[in-house]
Amino acid sequence: MKNGSFTSVSALCFAQLAVSIGGFGIFFILPVYAVELGISVMMVGVILSTFSLSIVVFQYPFGRFSDRLGRRKPLVALSMVGYSVVTFLYSVVRDTVGFLVVRSVQGFVGACDQAVTPPMVADLVSSRRRGTAMGAYQTVLTVGPVVAPVLGAFVAEHLGMLWVFYLSSLLAFSSFVSIVVFVREPRRSGVKNRIGVRTRSLSELPAQARRTIIFMLFAMICTSMSIGLIMPLIRIFLYQTGSTLSELGFAFSASWITTAFFTTPFGMLSDRLRRRKPFLVLGLLGLAGVSFFLPYVTSWQILAVLLSIQGVTRAASQPASSALIADVAPSEFRGRVMGLTFTGFNVGFIIGPILGGALADLYGFATPFYLTVVVATVGAVLIALGVNEPS
């Protein structure tokens, strides 16, 4: 990786680390803060879900716009400014409507960031180093869920809950400075489209590339739906076994710590082997295998072990999936293709919790876990049979 590219990728990773810590800090503290203001628990759930809904609506259009513009850095910088403003606004609102508006705007800003930043990382490096770069990018995203709950709780207890929002705003502004100062827009060969000029349609991609993208889209939906089906229920299930919040928090932190530790090495390994697909299949089969045993968990220690195993397999699949999508899509299509597939990922996160909760109420807590086994296995089969890696 050239020095200029290394500096730009490092700056993008720092920016994502800062906004990830701030974003997950808000996600951790917002339910408690909103309930203290008198907002019902049901409406808190609605407020949280508007973030994913906004991303589903706007992520693909932002990806398409970045392809059409021919540049990504201005959109990444603007998204960091947006994060800084919207996270500060959380400290101002006091009612349900205000939180719904702010959370929706945060999703709008997040859609821009998620649609544009991964393609820009992919643009900065060659295919031979793409797994490593995407691994580093995915690693910093996993640090947020590890650090944010501890940091958010410390700030809330010692300075007050409003300071969680102030800190998140400052972190996002530091991300903006990092992007403006250190990121250099890469040259994107073959990209001649600009505003007012026709953008090539995705239908103009080679048939094999279109097939791979379609199968990856459905596999991403299967992945996020599988996670969404069970993650909220694990917390409820463990409460019934008598585990404390601290014990439960340790189990989930263990999962994300293993993911953070192994993501970059797996990305480097996928580059060395020049293969992506086996890592994707491993991730989904690991999710299926762990989910099968989760209904039989009787202690937080066993949960920590199982989630750590799942964290390792998740680390195997995350950089490989982003790298494979970037490998398949030429630079002028990359924003739209990555936006489309990651939109599918967010769709699964909307469907999963709703379906999981309904199945748990109707047929018992074990049912969503068994359905997760089926859905994750289907995703693995889709990748194994339908995805063709470029030579």
DODOPA-623871 format. One record per residue (C-alpha): x, y, z. Coordinates in steps of 0.1 Angstrom, whole numbers, padded with zeros to 4 digits. Layout:
<node X="X" Y="Y" Z="Z"/>
...
***
This chain:
<node X="0000" Y="0000" Z="0000"/>
<node X="0015" Y="0034" Z="-0010"/>
<node X="0022" Y="0060" Z="0017"/>
<node X="-0006" Y="0083" Z="0004"/>
<node X="-0031" Y="0055" Z="0004"/>
<node X="-0020" Y="0043" Z="0038"/>
<node X="-0024" Y="0078" Z="0053"/>
<node X="-0059" Y="0082" Z="0037"/>
<node X="-0071" Y="0047" Z="0048"/>
<node X="-0057" Y="0054" Z="0083"/>
<node X="-0076" Y="0087" Z="0085"/>
<node X="-0108" Y="0071" Z="0073"/>
<node X="-0104" Y="0044" Z="0099"/>
<node X="-0098" Y="0069" Z="0127"/>
<node X="-0129" Y="0088" Z="0116"/>
<node X="-0150" Y="0057" Z="0117"/>
<node X="-0135" Y="0048" Z="0151"/>
<node X="-0145" Y="0081" Z="0165"/>
<node X="-0181" Y="0081" Z="0152"/>
<node X="-0185" Y="0045" Z="0161"/>
<node X="-0176" Y="0051" Z="0197"/>
<node X="-0199" Y="0081" Z="0198"/>
<node X="-0228" Y="0064" Z="0180"/>
<node X="-0227" Y="0033" Z="0201"/>
<node X="-0224" Y="0055" Z="0232"/>
<node X="-0257" Y="0072" Z="0223"/>
<node X="-0273" Y="0038" Z="0215"/>
<node X="-0263" Y="0026" Z="0249"/>
<node X="-0275" Y="0056" Z="0269"/>
<node X="-0305" Y="0069" Z="0249"/>
<node X="-0330" Y="0043" Z="0261"/>
<node X="-0322" Y="0052" Z="0297"/>
<node X="-0322" Y="0089" Z="0290"/>
<node X="-0355" Y="0088" Z="0271"/>
<node X="-0373" Y="0068" Z="0298"/>
<node X="-0361" Y="0092" Z="0324"/>
<node X="-0378" Y="0120" Z="0304"/>
<node X="-0411" Y="0101" Z="0306"/>
<node X="-0411" Y="0084" Z="0271"/>
<node X="-0426" Y="0049" Z="0271"/>
<node X="-0405" Y="0018" Z="0265"/>
<node X="-0424" Y="0009" Z="0234"/>
<node X="-0418" Y="0044" Z="0219"/>
<node X="-0381" Y="0040" Z="0228"/>
<node X="-0380" Y="0010" Z="0206"/>
<node X="-0397" Y="0029" Z="0178"/>
<node X="-0372" Y="0058" Z="0182"/>
<node X="-0342" Y="0034" Z="0179"/>
<node X="-0356" Y="0016" Z="0149"/>
<node X="-0360" Y="0049" Z="0129"/>
<node X="-0322" Y="0049" Z="0124"/>
<node X="-0322" Y="0017" Z="0104"/>
<node X="-0353" Y="0027" Z="0085"/>
<node X="-0336" Y="0059" Z="0074"/>
<node X="-0305" Y="0040" Z="0063"/>
<node X="-0326" Y="0016" Z="0042"/>
<node X="-0343" Y="0045" Z="0024"/>
<node X="-0313" Y="0066" Z="0017"/>
<node X="-0282" Y="0044" Z="0015"/>
<node X="-0286" Y="0033" Z="-0021"/>
<node X="-0294" Y="0069" Z="-0034"/>
<node X="-0262" Y="0082" Z="-0016"/>
<node X="-0241" Y="0054" Z="-0032"/>
<node X="-0256" Y="0062" Z="-0066"/>
<node X="-0250" Y="0099" Z="-0061"/>
<node X="-0213" Y="0093" Z="-0052"/>
<node X="-0209" Y="0073" Z="-0084"/>
<node X="-0225" Y="0100" Z="-0104"/>
<node X="-0205" Y="0128" Z="-0088"/>
<node X="-0172" Y="0109" Z="-0093"/>
<node X="-0160" Y="0119" Z="-0059"/>
<node X="-0165" Y="0105" Z="-0024"/>
<node X="-0144" Y="0127" Z="0000"/>
<node X="-0169" Y="0156" Z="0001"/>
<node X="-0197" Y="0133" Z="0010"/>
<node X="-0177" Y="0116" Z="0037"/>
<node X="-0167" Y="0150" Z="0052"/>
<node X="-0203" Y="0162" Z="0051"/>
<node X="-0215" Y="0131" Z="0069"/>
<node X="-0190" Y="0137" Z="0097"/>
<node X="-0203" Y="0173" Z="0101"/>
<node X="-0238" Y="0159" Z="0101"/>
<node X="-0229" Y="0134" Z="0128"/>
<node X="-0214" Y="0163" Z="0149"/>
<node X="-0246" Y="0184" Z="0146"/>
<node X="-0272" Y="0157" Z="0151"/>
<node X="-0255" Y="0141" Z="0181"/>
<node X="-0254" Y="0175" Z="0198"/>
<node X="-0292" Y="0179" Z="0190"/>
<node X="-0299" Y="0149" Z="0213"/>
<node X="-0291" Y="0172" Z="0242"/>
<node X="-0317" Y="0197" Z="0231"/>
<node X="-0348" Y="0176" Z="0225"/>
<node X="-0371" Y="0165" Z="0253"/>
<node X="-0401" Y="0147" Z="0237"/>
<node X="-0409" Y="0118" Z="0215"/>
<node X="-0414" Y="0138" Z="0183"/>
<node X="-0380" Y="0155" Z="0188"/>
<node X="-0362" Y="0122" Z="0193"/>
<node X="-0379" Y="0106" Z="0163"/>
<node X="-0368" Y="0136" Z="0141"/>
<node X="-0332" Y="0136" Z="0154"/>
<node X="-0328" Y="0098" Z="0152"/>
<node X="-0342" Y="0098" Z="0117"/>
<node X="-0317" Y="0126" Z="0107"/>
<node X="-0289" Y="0106" Z="0123"/>
<node X="-0300" Y="0076" Z="0101"/>
<node X="-0299" Y="0099" Z="0070"/>
<node X="-0264" Y="0110" Z="0079"/>
<node X="-0254" Y="0074" Z="0086"/>
<node X="-0268" Y="0063" Z="0052"/>
<node X="-0244" Y="0088" Z="0035"/>
<node X="-0214" Y="0076" Z="0056"/>
<node X="-0221" Y="0039" Z="0052"/>
<node X="-0228" Y="0042" Z="0014"/>
<node X="-0197" Y="0062" Z="0006"/>
<node X="-0169" Y="0054" Z="0031"/>
<node X="-0165" Y="0016" Z="0023"/>
<node X="-0163" Y="0022" Z="-0015"/>
<node X="-0137" Y="0050" Z="-0008"/>
<node X="-0116" Y="0026" Z="0012"/>
<node X="-0119" Y="0001" Z="-0016"/>
<node X="-0109" Y="0027" Z="-0042"/>
<node X="-0078" Y="0036" Z="-0023"/>
<node X="-0062" Y="0001" Z="-0025"/>
<node X="-0056" Y="-0026" Z="-0051"/>
<node X="-0075" Y="-0058" Z="-0051"/>
<node X="-0044" Y="-0076" Z="-0037"/>
<node X="-0046" Y="-0054" Z="-0005"/>
<node X="-0083" Y="-0049" Z="-0004"/>
<node X="-0090" Y="-0076" Z="0022"/>
<node X="-0064" Y="-0061" Z="0045"/>
<node X="-0078" Y="-0026" Z="0041"/>
<node X="-0114" Y="-0037" Z="0046"/>
<node X="-0103" Y="-0058" Z="0076"/>
<node X="-0088" Y="-0027" Z="0092"/>
<node X="-0119" Y="-0007" Z="0085"/>
<node X="-0142" Y="-0034" Z="0099"/>
<node X="-0120" Y="-0037" Z="0130"/>
<node X="-0124" Y="-0001" Z="0140"/>
<node X="-0162" Y="-0005" Z="0136"/>
<node X="-0161" Y="-0033" Z="0161"/>
<node X="-0143" Y="-0012" Z="0187"/>
<node X="-0173" Y="0010" Z="0192"/>
<node X="-0195" Y="-0018" Z="0208"/>
<node X="-0166" Y="-0027" Z="0231"/>
<node X="-0156" Y="0007" Z="0243"/>
<node X="-0188" Y="0028" Z="0241"/>
<node X="-0209" Y="0011" Z="0269"/>
<node X="-0180" Y="0014" Z="0294"/>
<node X="-0171" Y="0050" Z="0283"/>
<node X="-0207" Y="0061" Z="0281"/>
<node X="-0216" Y="0048" Z="0315"/>
<node X="-0185" Y="0064" Z="0330"/>
<node X="-0193" Y="0098" Z="0314"/>
<node X="-0230" Y="0096" Z="0324"/>
<node X="-0222" Y="0087" Z="0360"/>
<node X="-0195" Y="0114" Z="0365"/>
<node X="-0205" Y="0142" Z="0342"/>
<node X="-0242" Y="0136" Z="0334"/>
<node X="-0260" Y="0120" Z="0305"/>
<node X="-0259" Y="0151" Z="0284"/>
<node X="-0222" Y="0149" Z="0283"/>
<node X="-0225" Y="0116" Z="0263"/>
<node X="-0241" Y="0136" Z="0235"/>
<node X="-0215" Y="0164" Z="0238"/>
<node X="-0186" Y="0139" Z="0237"/>
<node X="-0202" Y="0122" Z="0206"/>
<node X="-0204" Y="0155" Z="0189"/>
<node X="-0168" Y="0164" Z="0196"/>
<node X="-0156" Y="0129" Z="0184"/>
<node X="-0176" Y="0134" Z="0151"/>
<node X="-0160" Y="0168" Z="0146"/>
<node X="-0125" Y="0153" Z="0151"/>
<node X="-0135" Y="0128" Z="0123"/>
<node X="-0143" Y="0157" Z="0100"/>
<node X="-0109" Y="0173" Z="0107"/>
<node X="-0092" Y="0140" Z="0100"/>
<node X="-0110" Y="0136" Z="0066"/>
<node X="-0103" Y="0171" Z="0055"/>
<node X="-0066" Y="0172" Z="0064"/>
<node X="-0054" Y="0137" Z="0057"/>
<node X="-0076" Y="0120" Z="0031"/>
<node X="-0067" Y="0123" Z="-0005"/>
<node X="-0093" Y="0115" Z="-0032"/>
<node X="-0080" Y="0085" Z="-0052"/>
<node X="-0080" Y="0085" Z="-0090"/>
<node X="-0107" Y="0063" Z="-0102"/>
<node X="-0099" Y="0049" Z="-0136"/>
<node X="-0127" Y="0047" Z="-0160"/>
<node X="-0149" Y="0071" Z="-0141"/>
<node X="-0159" Y="0099" Z="-0165"/>
<node X="-0195" Y="0106" Z="-0152"/>
<node X="-0203" Y="0138" Z="-0135"/>
<node X="-0234" Y="0156" Z="-0125"/>
<node X="-0255" Y="0161" Z="-0156"/>
<node X="-0239" Y="0132" Z="-0175"/>
<node X="-0255" Y="0098" Z="-0178"/>
<node X="-0244" Y="0073" Z="-0152"/>
<node X="-0241" Y="0037" Z="-0165"/>
<node X="-0268" Y="0014" Z="-0153"/>
<node X="-0261" Y="-0016" Z="-0131"/>
<node X="-0276" Y="-0037" Z="-0159"/>
<node X="-0245" Y="-0029" Z="-0179"/>
<node X="-0224" Y="-0049" Z="-0155"/>
<node X="-0213" Y="-0084" Z="-0168"/>
<node X="-0239" Y="-0111" Z="-0162"/>
<node X="-0216" Y="-0130" Z="-0138"/>
<node X="-0210" Y="-0099" Z="-0117"/>
<node X="-0248" Y="-0092" Z="-0115"/>
<node X="-0254" Y="-0128" Z="-0104"/>
<node X="-0228" Y="-0125" Z="-0077"/>
<node X="-0242" Y="-0092" Z="-0065"/>
<node X="-0278" Y="-0106" Z="-0063"/>
<node X="-0267" Y="-0136" Z="-0044"/>
<node X="-0246" Y="-0115" Z="-0020"/>
<node X="-0276" Y="-0092" Z="-0015"/>
<node X="-0298" Y="-0121" Z="-0003"/>
<node X="-0269" Y="-0136" Z="0017"/>
<node X="-0265" Y="-0102" Z="0035"/>
<node X="-0302" Y="-0102" Z="0043"/>
<node X="-0300" Y="-0137" Z="0057"/>
<node X="-0270" Y="-0127" Z="0078"/>
<node X="-0285" Y="-0096" Z="0094"/>
<node X="-0319" Y="-0113" Z="0098"/>
<node X="-0303" Y="-0142" Z="0116"/>
<node X="-0285" Y="-0118" Z="0140"/>
<node X="-0316" Y="-0097" Z="0145"/>
<node X="-0338" Y="-0127" Z="0152"/>
<node X="-0319" Y="-0137" Z="0183"/>
<node X="-0298" Y="-0108" Z="0197"/>
<node X="-0327" Y="-0090" Z="0216"/>
<node X="-0340" Y="-0123" Z="0229"/>
<node X="-0306" Y="-0134" Z="0243"/>
<node X="-0308" Y="-0106" Z="0268"/>
<node X="-0343" Y="-0116" Z="0279"/>
<node X="-0334" Y="-0153" Z="0280"/>
<node X="-0304" Y="-0146" Z="0302"/>
<node X="-0325" Y="-0125" Z="0326"/>
<node X="-0346" Y="-0156" Z="0331"/>
<node X="-0316" Y="-0176" Z="0342"/>
<node X="-0306" Y="-0150" Z="0368"/>
<node X="-0276" Y="-0134" Z="0351"/>
<node X="-0268" Y="-0098" Z="0361"/>
<node X="-0264" Y="-0069" Z="0336"/>
<node X="-0226" Y="-0068" Z="0343"/>
<node X="-0223" Y="-0105" Z="0335"/>
<node X="-0244" Y="-0102" Z="0304"/>
<node X="-0223" Y="-0072" Z="0293"/>
<node X="-0191" Y="-0091" Z="0298"/>
<node X="-0204" Y="-0119" Z="0276"/>
<node X="-0213" Y="-0096" Z="0248"/>
<node X="-0180" Y="-0076" Z="0251"/>
<node X="-0161" Y="-0109" Z="0248"/>
<node X="-0178" Y="-0115" Z="0215"/>
<node X="-0169" Y="-0081" Z="0201"/>
<node X="-0133" Y="-0083" Z="0215"/>
<node X="-0127" Y="-0115" Z="0196"/>
<node X="-0141" Y="-0100" Z="0165"/>
<node X="-0119" Y="-0069" Z="0168"/>
<node X="-0088" Y="-0090" Z="0174"/>
<node X="-0093" Y="-0114" Z="0144"/>
<node X="-0109" Y="-0092" Z="0117"/>
<node X="-0077" Y="-0077" Z="0103"/>
<node X="-0057" Y="-0110" Z="0103"/>
<node X="-0086" Y="-0127" Z="0085"/>
<node X="-0087" Y="-0099" Z="0059"/>
<node X="-0049" Y="-0103" Z="0054"/>
<node X="-0054" Y="-0141" Z="0050"/>
<node X="-0081" Y="-0136" Z="0024"/>
<node X="-0056" Y="-0114" Z="0005"/>
<node X="-0029" Y="-0140" Z="0008"/>
<node X="-0051" Y="-0168" Z="-0004"/>
<node X="-0068" Y="-0146" Z="-0029"/>
<node X="-0101" Y="-0161" Z="-0019"/>
<node X="-0131" Y="-0145" Z="-0002"/>
<node X="-0160" Y="-0170" Z="-0005"/>
<node X="-0147" Y="-0196" Z="0020"/>
<node X="-0146" Y="-0170" Z="0047"/>
<node X="-0182" Y="-0159" Z="0041"/>
<node X="-0194" Y="-0195" Z="0043"/>
<node X="-0175" Y="-0199" Z="0075"/>
<node X="-0191" Y="-0168" Z="0091"/>
<node X="-0226" Y="-0180" Z="0083"/>
<node X="-0221" Y="-0216" Z="0093"/>
<node X="-0205" Y="-0204" Z="0126"/>
<node X="-0236" Y="-0182" Z="0133"/>
<node X="-0259" Y="-0212" Z="0126"/>
<node X="-0239" Y="-0236" Z="0148"/>
<node X="-0237" Y="-0212" Z="0178"/>
<node X="-0274" Y="-0203" Z="0174"/>
<node X="-0283" Y="-0240" Z="0177"/>
<node X="-0268" Y="-0243" Z="0211"/>
<node X="-0279" Y="-0209" Z="0225"/>
<node X="-0314" Y="-0221" Z="0238"/>
<node X="-0295" Y="-0246" Z="0261"/>
<node X="-0274" Y="-0219" Z="0277"/>
<node X="-0277" Y="-0219" Z="0315"/>
<node X="-0249" Y="-0195" Z="0325"/>
<node X="-0233" Y="-0163" Z="0313"/>
<node X="-0199" Y="-0181" Z="0312"/>
<node X="-0212" Y="-0205" Z="0286"/>
<node X="-0228" Y="-0177" Z="0267"/>
<node X="-0195" Y="-0158" Z="0266"/>
<node X="-0177" Y="-0189" Z="0252"/>
<node X="-0204" Y="-0194" Z="0225"/>
<node X="-0205" Y="-0157" Z="0215"/>
<node X="-0167" Y="-0156" Z="0214"/>
<node X="-0167" Y="-0184" Z="0189"/>
<node X="-0193" Y="-0166" Z="0169"/>
<node X="-0171" Y="-0135" Z="0171"/>
<node X="-0143" Y="-0153" Z="0155"/>
<node X="-0164" Y="-0165" Z="0126"/>
<node X="-0179" Y="-0130" Z="0122"/>
<node X="-0144" Y="-0117" Z="0120"/>
<node X="-0137" Y="-0141" Z="0092"/>
<node X="-0167" Y="-0130" Z="0071"/>
<node X="-0168" Y="-0092" Z="0076"/>
<node X="-0137" Y="-0081" Z="0056"/>
<node X="-0142" Y="-0108" Z="0030"/>
<node X="-0177" Y="-0097" Z="0022"/>
<node X="-0168" Y="-0061" Z="0017"/>
<node X="-0137" Y="-0070" Z="-0003"/>
<node X="-0156" Y="-0094" Z="-0025"/>
<node X="-0183" Y="-0069" Z="-0033"/>
<node X="-0157" Y="-0043" Z="-0041"/>
<node X="-0138" Y="-0068" Z="-0063"/>
<node X="-0169" Y="-0076" Z="-0083"/>
<node X="-0180" Y="-0040" Z="-0088"/>
<node X="-0158" Y="-0016" Z="-0109"/>
<node X="-0151" Y="0017" Z="-0093"/>
<node X="-0178" Y="0036" Z="-0112"/>
<node X="-0204" Y="0012" Z="-0099"/>
<node X="-0190" Y="0006" Z="-0065"/>
<node X="-0210" Y="0031" Z="-0045"/>
<node X="-0243" Y="0018" Z="-0058"/>
<node X="-0234" Y="-0019" Z="-0055"/>
<node X="-0220" Y="-0015" Z="-0019"/>
<node X="-0250" Y="0007" Z="-0010"/>
<node X="-0274" Y="-0018" Z="-0023"/>
<node X="-0259" Y="-0048" Z="-0005"/>
<node X="-0255" Y="-0030" Z="0028"/>
<node X="-0291" Y="-0017" Z="0024"/>
<node X="-0301" Y="-0054" Z="0023"/>
<node X="-0281" Y="-0059" Z="0055"/>
<node X="-0301" Y="-0032" Z="0072"/>
<node X="-0334" Y="-0046" Z="0059"/>
<node X="-0326" Y="-0078" Z="0077"/>
<node X="-0320" Y="-0059" Z="0110"/>
<node X="-0355" Y="-0045" Z="0107"/>
<node X="-0372" Y="-0078" Z="0099"/>
<node X="-0353" Y="-0099" Z="0124"/>
<node X="-0362" Y="-0084" Z="0157"/>
<node X="-0399" Y="-0080" Z="0148"/>
<node X="-0402" Y="-0116" Z="0136"/>
<node X="-0381" Y="-0130" Z="0165"/>
<node X="-0403" Y="-0113" Z="0191"/>
<node X="-0435" Y="-0125" Z="0174"/>
<node X="-0422" Y="-0161" Z="0172"/>
<node X="-0410" Y="-0160" Z="0208"/>
<node X="-0444" Y="-0148" Z="0220"/>
<node X="-0463" Y="-0174" Z="0200"/>
<node X="-0441" Y="-0205" Z="0201"/>
<node X="-0415" Y="-0200" Z="0229"/>
<node X="-0380" Y="-0185" Z="0231"/>
<node X="-0363" Y="-0214" Z="0214"/>
<node X="-0381" Y="-0210" Z="0181"/>
<node X="-0362" Y="-0179" Z="0168"/>
<node X="-0329" Y="-0196" Z="0175"/>
<node X="-0338" Y="-0226" Z="0154"/>
<node X="-0351" Y="-0203" Z="0127"/>
<node X="-0317" Y="-0185" Z="0128"/>
<node X="-0300" Y="-0219" Z="0121"/>
<node X="-0321" Y="-0223" Z="0090"/>
<node X="-0318" Y="-0188" Z="0077"/>
<node X="-0280" Y="-0186" Z="0083"/>
<node X="-0275" Y="-0220" Z="0066"/>
<node X="-0296" Y="-0208" Z="0036"/>
<node X="-0273" Y="-0178" Z="0034"/>
<node X="-0242" Y="-0200" Z="0034"/>
<node X="-0257" Y="-0221" Z="0006"/>
<node X="-0265" Y="-0190" Z="-0015"/>
<node X="-0229" Y="-0179" Z="-0013"/>
<node X="-0215" Y="-0214" Z="-0020"/>
<node X="-0237" Y="-0220" Z="-0051"/>
<node X="-0243" Y="-0185" Z="-0064"/>
<node X="-0212" Y="-0164" Z="-0058"/>
<node X="-0184" Y="-0164" Z="-0083"/>
<node X="-0151" Y="-0148" Z="-0072"/>
<node X="-0133" Y="-0128" Z="-0099"/>
<node X="-0100" Y="-0142" Z="-0110"/>
***
